[in-house]
Amino acid sequence: MKFYSSLKEVQDDLANGSATVVSLVQYYLDRINQHQNLNAFNEVFGEEALRNASFIDQKLTQKTAGRLAGMVIAIKDNICYKGHQVTASSKILEGFTSIFSATVLERLLAEDVIIIGRCNCDEFAMGGSNETSYYGPVKNFKDVKRVAGGSSGGSAVAVQADLCLAALGTDTGGSVRQPASFCGVIGLKPTYGRVSRHGIIAYASSFDQVGPITRSIEDSALLMEIIAGSDDCDSTAAVNPVPQYSAIKTTGKKSIAYLKEVLESDGVDQEIKDLMQTKIKQLQADGHTVEPVSFEYLDYVVPTYYVLTMAEASSNLSRYDGVHYGYRSGNATDAETIYTKSRTEGFGEEVKRRIMLGTFVLSSGYYDAYYAKAQKVRRLIKDKTNEILSRFDFILTPTTPTAAFNIGEIVKDPIVMYLEDIFTVQAALAGIPAISLPVGNNAYGLPLGLQLLAPAFAESELFNFSKYFLDLA
């Protein structure tokens, strides 16, 4: 079986008879078995995927197959799939089986997608390296000594290592885009509310969004076209009509802003700065307007993001108590110890850190000093970002300040780890779409990504320009 970079290539071979969906699924299952050392999957749905593949082959013969026939995807292990386990890579949900499917999965399955397994991730999506998972770290396919990125690291590596054609992740502050950058694939965070959160295990409800990880812009656009839209099960899902994202169009001349603080920062790897400057010159040479802008709140985006998300995590994770479902401590002796021991033993260190800090910033006497102030700063960040985007079509930044780092290198220092999110959390705080695009490699052959931010609900324009940007010589 050959390497496929897009669904169109797959469907062309299905149409001419040189491949079947069954043979494609078997190829991916063989690849998954061959590369178990990457630890990308928490569970593989092998027999089920083959059964579904046979059924879709029949539908193709009958010409009744959906738009995603032939697409084999993996899902992050915080997306509910009816009749399947979902753990958010946490001990506290070990063995839990979902009784319903997330809206995004229902929409994809209706178009004959095949789900091949659930992917490893940082526990409850809290992490930037996929090292906080109860099931161990995911390894980067380019260099197994390096991290995959987080929190959707398993999803990104599954696409990177050709274990599936595409994957779904969730992006709270960069959890699709950062691993996409580290793994050399395309990762999209949609506008907040563009995609239903129904059936997604919550981390921070005012930030979480499902996003696709793909090898082609066309596949990202098609997946978005299918999963986006209003949902009666999610009151935060926008009612805006869903454009035909998959109709990629030639882009005209655009205006692009870049943050001058990025190129002045000592914390950004020089090779990433050089890549940024190269792309800026290419865009200018091709007739686009590319200008520096100042973003005076850059130093505040990370602390603002973490104060707010930790507060929301403190609330959202209170439901995991050892009583209703999931892990219950065998050392509990009464009602109080059921709660305390189950949560102490069931959650990992990073999750417990965020719960405690979130509880602190919401506590009496500290709410106004931290949480309320962070909400005000979030508004300033959002307003300033929107002001820039009122003058420019896009904002260009690095996705991450460095390439993938070594496993174990910074996981013990949470502050350093949190600063890896410095360029991704701006879009999350502003609620706007952003995409990470693979545009080069460093001297060690490790992937480097650049990020484009667009105004709210401008995903069509983002897809169109991203297609052009990737083809830019």
FENCORWO-V366937 format. One record per helix or strand. SS is the DSSP state (2 for helix, 1 for strand). FROM is the first residue (numbers start at 1). TO is the last residue. If there is no record, write none. Layout:
BEGIN
SS,FROM,TO
SS,FROM,TO
END
This chain:
BEGIN
2,7,16
2,21,34
2,36,38
1,41,44
2,46,61
1,72,76
1,79,79
1,85,85
2,91,93
1,97,97
2,103,109
1,114,119
2,123,125
1,139,140
1,143,147
2,153,160
1,166,171
2,177,183
1,186,189
1,195,195
1,200,200
1,209,214
2,217,227
1,228,228
1,255,259
2,260,264
2,270,285
1,289,293
2,298,319
2,335,346
2,349,362
2,367,391
1,394,398
1,406,406
2,414,419
2,425,430
1,434,441
1,447,454
2,459,471
END
